[in-house]
Amino acid sequence: MDFELVDMTHLPQRNRVLPDGGIDIRDPPPTDVLNEETLTPEALARNAPGLETVVELLNQPALARVYVYVCYWGPVTPPEVMDDLDLSKSTTYEYVDRLVDLGLVDRDEATRPQQLTAEPLVLVEQQLPIIITPTVLHAFALQEVDEDVEYFVDRHGIGKLVAALRGAGLHFAGKTTQRMVASDIDVRDADAMLIVYALVPALAVGRDHDPYFEYLFPDVHDQMDLPDPKETETMPADPANEE
C-alpha cells in the first residue's frame, strides 16, 4: 500500500520543534493545502484506509514488528517469521492474516510454503510534521523486545519516541549530545540516554533497508556512526544470509 508523498525539502526550524515531536502551529498552515477538492467526502474516504492502517500498526507493536520483518527481509515464509520472531504458529498466522487484510503484506499462495512480501509504506504530513516510515515502525515495534523502549513509550508516548528517534540519529551523526536530546524533547537526561541507545537497531537496519530513511534524516543520513545491522540484538538477521 502506497501513501502519497509530501515534499519534505524544507523541514521546520529547530526552535519550532515542540516536546511531543510536532511544531508550533499557532500560525495557520497554507490554505492552498485545504480546498474543495481535498476536503470532499469522497477524497477523505479514499484516504481513510491509509490512515487507519497506520493507526492499526501504531496501536499494535507486535503487528508492526511482523510487518517490518516482512518488509525488510521478504520474501519470507510464515515459518521463518515464526522462528525468527519467536512467535507461536497460531499467533504468526493471525498476524499475517491481519496484515494481508490491511493490504500491507502480499501472500503468494501458489508456492509451498507461502511467500510473504511487503512494500515499505511512508506517511508524511508536512504541516505537523508527522513522518511514518518502516524505521519509525521498527522503533515502535522494539517495545516487544526491549524494556527500555517499552518504558519510554509508556512514560512519554509515541510522539516523543519519533522525536527521540530523530534526536538519536543526530547524536550518532555527531550533531548533538544526549543531554541536548533530552532538552530538545523535554525528557530527563537518564531517559534520553536510555532511548538513544535503545533505538540503535532501528537506525542501523533502517539505514540499509528503509528506502525512506532520508525523509527522517535528510541532513545526516550518511553521517551516522552505527554498528553493522547484523550486530544488533533486537532485529533478526536476514534469513537469506543464514547458514
URBEL-V872669 format. One record per helix or strand of 2 or more residues. SS is the DSSP state (alpha for helix, beta for strand). FROM is the first residue (numbers start at 1). TO is the last residue. If there is no record, write none. Layout:
BEGIN
SS,FROM,TO
SS,FROM,TO
END
This chain:
BEGIN
alpha,14,16
alpha,31,33
alpha,41,59
alpha,61,73
alpha,78,84
alpha,89,101
beta,106,108
beta,115,117
beta,123,125
beta,130,132
alpha,134,144
alpha,147,156
alpha,158,172
alpha,178,185
alpha,189,198
alpha,200,209
alpha,213,216
alpha,229,231
alpha,239,241
END
